[in-house]
Amino acid sequence: MDYQKILTQVLITESEALKLAAQRVTPEVSLQLVKLFEMLTQTGGNLIISGVGKSGLIAQKIAATFSSLGLPSFFLHPTEAMHGDLGRVTKSDAVVLISKSGTTEELLSMLPYVNIPEARIIALVGNVNSPIAKKSGIVLDASVEKEACINDLAPTTSTTVALALGDAMAVLYESALGVSKEKFAINHPAGLLGKSLSLTVTQLMISLNECPAVTSHATLQDAIIAMTQKPIGMCAVVDGEEFKGILVEGDIRRAFSKCQDAITRPITEFMTKNPVTVPSHILAFDALKIMENPQKQITVVPVTTDGKFAGVLRLHDLFKAGFNSSLATK
């Protein structure tokens, strides 16, 4: 038995079904969906997704996707709806009904009790002439020629198409309603995704008052004393409000390897002049990309505000916040 052929054939079957589904999407349906999304946004309505069995699992994922993009959405099991969960449905809501056959008994039984006008009922069905489709104002054709299952029984191709159509609706909402990265981050405050889109350098940097600093007239000894008092791995060189450079621990080691009297020599001989800096207002994730430069990795970077020294950002603090190198190089 050619096992590789089985795997690849499933992917081919499902990808071909997706291409056919794309060809069936019409401008009229697209415009209907956009108008519906606009209405929900204006009225504060929810997008309810309902289905049974495997379609129910797909419905849960679609609801989660819409919610993450900022359109309140939840999964409603039709059986539970008939036993009290209909109380979650309001007149301002819209509902998506997912059914391969378009004849799912539980959905048809629930519909008369759902207080939503037909114009706000979306049928995502495998039969556009089915009872569910006829009771809906917007119909998405999710029909498939066959399931990828060798017996043409287990929901495979049909659930893939249904999921993809749900994703397509979500991206349409995202595009039409202008969901920015910042808005997206509001719904993802935890985890790396939210941090990448919301945490700024200011929130993670070590502030000016906590940084060791000396003037350009100081000696290496003065810098070492300052770094001992505030041990963060660096020392800023600042004259008044003018940022001159930075001294890190590696610079100290190199200084002693070159000069026996390094301790009494001017810090300007060993500091890094005109170092790479990052502005305080940028995203910490963007700062990580700068620090993880493949040509020269920077472990400590000075932070500036309006061109003035404001603090430092350490690679250690970025990693501690949950960022990692692999994402910065993408």
Buried (B, 14 or more C-beta within 10 A) or exposed (E): EEEEEEEEEBEEBBEEBBEEBEEEBEEEBBEBBBEBBEBBBEEEBBBBBBBBBBBBBBBBBBBBBBBBBBBBBBBBBBEBBEEEBBEEBEEBBBBBBBBBBBBBEBBBEBBEEBEBEEBBBBBBBBBBEBBBBEBBBBBBBBBBEEBBBEEEEEBBBBBBBBBBBBEBBBEBBBEBBEBEEEBBBEEBEEEBBBBBBBBBBBEBBBEBEEBBBBBBEBBBEBBBBBBEEBEBBBBBBBEEEEBBBBBBBEBBEEBEEEBEEBBEBEBBEBBBEEBEBBBBEBBBBBBBBBBBEEEEEBBBBBBBBEEEBBBBBBBEBBEEBEBEEEBBEE
